[in-house]
């Protein structure tokens, strides 16, 4: 990808988390969680603009206080993807990158590698990290797995262990953890949020399956990033060890 392309990153930041209310403002060594994420994204050399998409005045005020560009979005929007689409509806961009607001270990160099490898043959892209063969995450439904074709195109995402290892005495397959970062062509993003939830999306509770069921080609790029999404106070304690 030409690094002169116009890439905009949006960080959707939701206040009312079910398992960890207000987590975006949780303290991470003297800074709120959302600031740690914003600083990581802002360190990217290939992303020209970073916007926080807030849904609550406290997040909006916090983002303003540390110098972020922030937009207030409708709290009734059903997902972070809808929040990203709302913020970028009138913007001109070649790619729109959605970075989850609860990924404080996201780094600028990881994003640069991601953006630099975006292919014009795909409408959407994401990251995945190979799991160790004995990792408990393989069977953890909170860890989303992905399988890809030889071209790097996503075949399926699941909370289950995919692929299924039928012959236990045979060579173990590779398992890949999907990481919650996406790049979209703007027209693809607008199309996805206009579509109804797909049957598989409703079963697995995974938005990316809406894209797959509607024929969107998703590029899966490998990374060594050890991501820890902060969904619970215990996750936050794990993150604090990295800082």
N, C-alpha and C positions, 0 to 999 in steps of 0.2 A: 504493500500500500504506500502511496506517496504521502510523506509526512506533512505535506503542505495542505492536505485535506482539512476541512473544517470539522473538528470533532468537539462535541459538547457533552459534558458529563453532568448528570443529575443524580443527586443523593436524596431519595425519598425518606423523610424522617417522620415517623408516626409516633404520637405520644401514647395512645391507649393500647399498649401491648397487653395481651391477655396474661401471659406468664410473667411479665416483668414491666408493669406500668411505669411510664416515665423513663424508660431505660436510656433514651437518647441523651438525657441530662445526667446520667449516672457518672460519678467522678472516676476518671481514669488518671491517677497520678497528677491531680491538680487541674485537669481539663475535662470538660464534658465529653462523653463518648462521641457525639456528633462532630465535635471539633477534631478529635483524633482521626476520624474518617476523612473529614474535609482536608486536613493537612496532608494525609497520604495521597489523596486524589490530586490535590493542588501541586504536588511535587512532580507530577507527570509533565514531561517536556512536549508531549504530542497532543495533549488535550488543551484546547485553547480557552475553554470557559467552563467553570464549575458552578453549579447552582444547587442550593439546598431547597428541596420542596417540602415545606413545613405544613403541618395540619393543626398546629396549636400555637397560641401566642407565646408561650414560654419557650418553645423551640425557636420560633421566629426571632424573639428578642435575644436569645443566646447566640444564634448564628450571626446576627447583626453585631453583637458585642465583640466577636473575634474576627470580624471583617469579611465574612462570607457574603456572597450575593445570595439572597434568599427570597423566595416567593411563597406567599401564603396560598394554600390550595384548600379545596372544599373537604372538610373532615369526613363527609359522606362518601367520598370516592372509595370504591371497593378494594383497591390494591395499590401497591407501589408503582406498578406499571401504568395504571391509570393516572397516577400523580405525575409521573414522568411525561406522559403524553400531554397532560393539561399544561404543564410548564413550557413544553417545546412546541406547542401547536402553531405558533406564529413565527418560530425561529427558522432560519435557513441553516442547514447542516448537511454534511455528507454522511456522518454517523452520529448517533446518539447513544451514549454509554450510560447504563443504569448501574450504579454502585449502591449496594444495600447500605443503609445507614447504621447497621449494626456489625460492620466488618472493620474493626479498628486496626487490623494487621495488614490491610491493603496498602501497598507501597507504590510509589511513583514508577519505579523501574519495572514492576510487574505490569502496570497499566501500559507503559511504553511498549513493552514486548507484545502485549495483547493487541494494541492498536496497530502496531507496525505489521502484524501478520494477518490483519483482516483481509479477506479475499473478496474481490468483486463478483465472484461466482456464488456468493451466499447473500441471503437477505438479512441474516441475523447470526450472531456468534456468542460463544460463552466459553468458560474455562472449566477444566477438570484436572484433578490431581490423582495420580495412581496411589492406591491403597496397598499397604503391606498385606501379604497373603494371610497373615494371622490377625489382621485388624478386626476388632470388635465392631468397627463402624460398618463392615460389610453387611451385618445383619441388624443394624440399628435403623429403624424406620424414620428416625429424625435426620439421617444422613442420606441424601438423595444420590443414587447411582445413575450412571449413564453408559450406554453402549453405542459405539460409533462404527460406521462403515470404513472401508479402507481408504476412502477419500477424505475422511475426517468429518463426514456428515453424521449428525446425530440420528440414531435409529430409534432409541427409546430412553426415557427417563423413568426411574421407579424408586419407590421407597424399599422395595424388596431387593434381595441380592441378585443382581443380574450381571452376567449370564448365570443360569443355574448350572451347578457343577454335577452333572449326572453320574459320571464315573469317578467316585471318590478316590480310587487308587490310581487315577490317571494324572497327567500334568495339570496343575491348578491354573484356572484362567486368570486373566487380569481383571481387576475390579477398579473402577474409576469413580471417584467422588465428584459430583457436580458442585461447582462453586457458584454462588449467586451473583454473578456479574454478567451483564448482557450488553451487546452492541446491536443496534437496530438501524436499518435504513429508515429514514423518517416515514416513508410511505408504508413500510411494513408495520411500524409501531402504530400508526393511525388505523391501519386495517385490523390489527389484532384487538385493540381496545373496542372496536366497533362490533366485533363478533361476539356471539353468545358463548358462555362456557361450554366446552366440548365434553362429551361423555367420559372420556378417560381423565380429563382434567378434574371432573367432579368426583371420580372414583379415587384418584390418588391425591387430590388436592395439590396439584402441581400445574401452575399456569403455563409452563413451557409446552405442555402436552396439547394445549389449544393450538399452538403454532404447528406442531407436528401433524395433528389431525386435519389441519387445513392446508397442508402441503407446503409449509414454509421450510426452506432448507436452512438448517442451523449448523454452522461450523463449530466444531469442538476443538479447542486448542489446549494442549497440555501445559501444565505449570507445576512448579515445585512449591508454590505458596502454601504454607500451612495456615489455612484460614480457620478462625474461630468466630462463628457468628454468635453474637450475644443475645441469646433467647431467655436466659435465666440468670439469677444472681450467681449461681455456680459457674456459668460460662464467664461471667465478669471476673470472678476470682482467678480463673485460668488465664484470662487475658492479662491481668495485672502482673503476672509473673514475667510476661514479655517486656514490660516497661520498667 
